[in-house]
Amino acid sequence: MTNIMKPRTNWQAAIILSIVALCAIFTASPDSLYAAAPKKEGAMANPLSVEITGVVVPVSNGRRLVNYAFMNITVYAADDRSANLIRANSFLIKDSIVRATSRAPILQDRSNPRFDVMAFARQLHPIVQSSIPGIRVTRIEVVNPEMMR
């Protein structure tokens, strides 16, 4: 009794190889499938956050201008529509911040060269909220504030 195997044709071999490849893909861990995708950091990690760079705010001592503060501001929107409006009209937000802080600049404290960043962010919230009609802002974060000198 002889056992002679019939040779497989090319299309049968291709089907077997594709089934084996699909099994290998489905049994791989989900983490290894997405390992090649780069991780986003900073403001871009959250699609509802918008970074506004190069904001310049005056610093005064009483009624006299004594310095300027340079900073970046991250605005967190409540929804996608608001985030897109903020991205498209960030120049309006920057303009409204400059106008509002020109009327009421940051007060300089001689004992502390830094200013209260959290209080300033709370002060900016209604300014940013009212700069573009229809946006909803959840919070504002002041990033890297630095004085001119």
C-alpha positions, 0 to 999 in steps of 0.5 A: 500500500503506497501513500502518494500525496497529490501536489497542491496547486498554487491557489490552494497554497495561497489560500493556506498562507493567507489563512495562517497570516490572518490567524497571526494578525488576530491573535496578536495583542492590540498593543503590538498592533498600534506600537508604531503609531507615535504618541501625541504630547502636549496640547495635541494629545487632546483634540479639544485643546487649542494652543495660542502662542505668543501672547504678550501681556503688559505688567504695571506698577500702579499706573506705570508700565514696567514690563511685559509678560510673554506666554502661551495659552492653552484653551480647552473647549467643551466640544469639537465645534468650539475647538474648531472655532477657536483654532480658526479664530485664534487671532481674535482671541489673542486680540481680545486678550491684548485689549483687555489686559491693556485696560487692566494689566498684570500688577507687579509685586516687587517681593515676587517677580512672578505673578499668580498664574492661576488667578490670571487664567481665571481672569482670562476665562470670560475674555476668551469666552466672549471673544467668539460668539457660540464657543464654550470654554471649559478651562484655560491654562497659562503655559511658560509665562516669562517676564521680559527682563 
